[in-house]
């Protein structure tokens, strides 16, 4: 039998079978089958790929296999028979990530089958196009390319480089920007490009050239008056430097050294120029490693010519004697006398005046003249007593304590005398101020209320002669005494205690920061009142009172201790009743407690705020207007956690007028 006849006969039989099946529901239909599970899998464990086969057994010729990603997964099938093979070819996977695709098998009359195919990722690789980057000192941007088969990131351990992007995948260009290098040293670092999995990495060495040496001084010169003073200039440098003065005897600089980096302000200080000649000196700034230096020319003006002498009068007895005159001047000076009975011995800063013995009975006078170029001449009047005249004052000086004190001057003379005091001696009382014969005069110094000594001069004149008595009164010795010095101990309820203060100076007192919230200090002239509020804490609290006074080097410190309550308490600072007018009115009081509390009103016309609290609180009670003709009363009641007895405040409001 020919193949065509057989096929035709088989087809006819199938048609008859199908017709029969349609007419006869009791006969089973022919099932089309395939041996593959609904979902199958196939793995290539090497990234190089390869070829694998899948055996297919089915009872139909009409089936087909298709790859979801033919770019790397190709499928060939043998469809010459019901049973066949699928040849699966996986190309090389260059990525480090596993690749996946699906082979779908479909056929007429059969359920769709899928085969999940995967191929392992290739080993992670990273390469950079340029393993070294060299930047100019001024800063710039350079690039390199990352070649990789995976995700990667770049680590940089320095702040002067910016890397963009810092992470990416596969091939990507990276830009590196370097800030300007202000340092005189070359700097370098490494950029490390690592794969996400850490299997591969590459290095880029980065170097940046050093900055050129820089040294800049803000001012070329400084000019000073003749007085002592200071001025500043600024050094800007990127290297170490030092500053020196050409003449440190009158010109100094600070600081004298620096390390470079941020600009530094230099202070140049000059002493007073007492000379009448202008003076100059250079300040030299040197930078480390630099051949050249910077120079600042400093000029100080000459002082104005000055000439002063002390004292301006001299009084001698008839005997030969010598006294000294002090000369304060910044110029050369000379001394001349008007009479030959005076002689001068000049030295630096002073000269000695010698009066020869006077044999006459009347006093004689002379003039000493001190001259200098460019200044007004100074004169000193000299008086010498005649023979036989008696004049003496004892003691030659007076020293008083700071308290009110009286001392006596004894004046011995052969004629009348007077005594006067200098203009700064209002604190001295002298009695008597004159007499016709020898005697004494009392000098009383009023109390000195200051810490500094004060001075005055008394001048006694008799028979044309005079004597000066220097008077000194000491400043007070500062005193600040507090009693008691033992710690102030307050009960937990709080109360008020008093400290006595004995002092002869201005003084102040303050509480420490940790006690300022619970201690109130009130200062009077001789006492301090200390009030502690109730301690709501569960522990003792401590503080200090510090007394300070003018001239007192070490303050006086008094410790403060407040005990605490071991059981709950609640105190109200007001009496147990409040009275209101008929108008709407608000009053307040303080509540102290170491536990939580609540308060409520028994009448609607009283509004309490807050209605609960703890520790120390201010409570306000507002009474609404009373428009009735009756006096009305109410109460508010406090209850505290752990407190067995409630506290009540009775409130009365007057009737409307």
Secondary structure, 3 states (H helix, E strand, C coil): CCHHHHHHHHHHHHHHHHHHHHHCCCCCCCCCCECCCCEEEEEECCCCCEEEEEEECECCCCEEEEECCCCCEEEEECCCCCCEEEEEEECCCCCCCCEEEEEEEEECCEEEEEEEEEECCCCCCEEECCCEEEECCCCEEEEEEEEECCEEEEECCCCCEEEECCEEECCEEEEEEECCCCCCCCEEEEEEEEECCCCCEEEEEEEECCCCCCEEECCCEEEECCCCEEEEEEEEECCCEEEEECCCCCEEEECCEECCCCCEEEEEEECCCCCCCCEEEEEEEEECCCCCEEEEEEEECCCCCCEEEECCEEEECCCCEEEEEEEEECCCEEEEECCCCEEEEEECCEEEEEECCCCCCCCEEEEEEEEECCCCCEEEEEEECCCCCCEEEECCEEEECCCCEEEEEEEEECCCEEEEECCCCCCEEEECCEECCCEEEEEEECCCCCCCCEEEEEEEEECCEEEEEEEEECCCCCCEEEECCCCEEECCCCCEEEEEEEECCCEEEEECCCCCCCEEEEECCCEEEEEECCCCCCCCEEEEEEEEECCCCCCEEEEEEECCCCCCCEEECCCCEEEECCCCEEEEEEEEECCCEEEEECCCCEEEECCEECCEEEEEEEECCCCCCCCEEEEEEEEECCCCCCEEEEEEECCCC
